[in-house]
Amino acid sequence: MQSLSNRKKVIEQKPMNFWERMYLPAIAKGLGITIRHFFKKIPTVKYPEEQRPYSKNFRGLHSLKRDEEGRERCTACGLCALSCPAEAITMIAAERTKEEENLYREEKYAAVYEINMLRCIFCGLCEEACPKEAIYLDGPHVTADYVRKDFIYGKDKLVEPAFDIRKLNPEKTN
């Protein structure tokens, strides 16, 4: 069958000489590389005592952010769950009551927000899809565990702790 581009690639193989057929130069070259690596400095990081520097675009554990007033940003729109290719995010929306105005930013909020870390592929699509900038992959590594149910992270592990703005400006508290 003729190729579509009508271009032929002619490959010429020259015959191997005696040393090439013995493979001794190739073996010597491989041993030289091995010996060179044997005397190199070890790039091992002794983890608990030392931590290696991460790049700026490192994707760690998910965190649900709060706004300037300490209210949750998530409005339970579900775009993060829809954009997740691994279907790791599940949420249940609820309506905010009058008593919860200082807890949630919008009238609708995520009553249940769970991420299955065993399914998550840390692609960052949930972060890009969120219109309220409520979810970020800026935490540490996901810690190891023995039980599968401990890898389902709820709002108790994902929502960043509330902060008091008065602690940042102590002179303005009077």
Disulfide bonds with the S-S distance in Angstrom:
none
